[in-house]
């Protein structure tokens, strides 16, 4: 998620001119988050991200419990299906 935040902030700065946005052109990124307004706001930026980078972006959201359970499994088995995932306060 930090990658997307940095990408978004650089598009409006002089640093955007020095970034090779297409250095990984043709690759894809799979992003996941629990269902939340933050996820909606970030997913809305995917078209701009894809335009700048020529990356294929795949966003997915899951209900809260499912999301945290799947993330825990992926991290403990060291076989993540997601390249980027949102973090926050995990439910107790």
N, C-alpha and C positions, 0 to 999 in steps of 0.2 A: 504494500500500500504506500509505503514511503516513496517508492519509485514513481508512482503516479502523481503523488504530491509534488515531488521535485520536478517532474516533467511539466506539470501544470504551472508551477511557479517560474520555470525557465522560459516558458513561451512568451512571457511578458517582460523579459529582461534582456539586457545586452548579452548575457551569457548564452542565450538561445542561438546567437549567431555562431558560437564556437562549438556547439554540440553537434556531433554527427548523428542526427536522428535516425538515419537509415543504416547504421552499421550492422544491425541484425535483421535487415529486411528479409522478409519471407518466413521468419520464424513466428511462433505463436506463444501466447502467454495465457495460462488458465488462472483465473482469479476467483476467489470464493469469499463469501462473508455471510454472516447470519442476516436474516431479514431485518432491515433497519433503514431508517432514512439516510444514514451515511452511505450505505451500499447503493441506494438509488441515486444519490448525488454523484458518486464515483462512476457508476455504470453509465450515467448520462455523458460522461467525458470520453467514453470509449471511441466514438467516431472521430473526435479530434486527435486522440492518441494514435489511432490507426492511420489517420491522414498524415501525421507528422513522421511516424516511424515505419510505416508499411508493415507493422506487426499485425497479425490476426489476434484479436482479443476475444477471449471467451470468459464471460462473467457468469457466475452462478451464485444463487443465494439459496439457503436452506433454512428451515425453521430452527430456532435457537438450539434446542436440545440435540437435534440431528447434526447440526453444524459442529458443535463442540465435541460430540462423540466421534464424529468422523475425523476431525482434526486430531484428537487425541490418538486415535488408532493410527493415522498416517504418521504422526511424529514418533510414536513409540515403535512402529515397525520400520521406520526409515524408508518408507515407500510412498512419498506424497504424490497425489494425483494433481495437486495444485502447485503452481509456481509462486503464487502470491496469495496470501490470506490475511484477512483482517484480524486484529487482536483487540482485546478490550478486557473488560471485567468478565471473567468466566463465571457462569452461574454456579452457586454452591451446591 
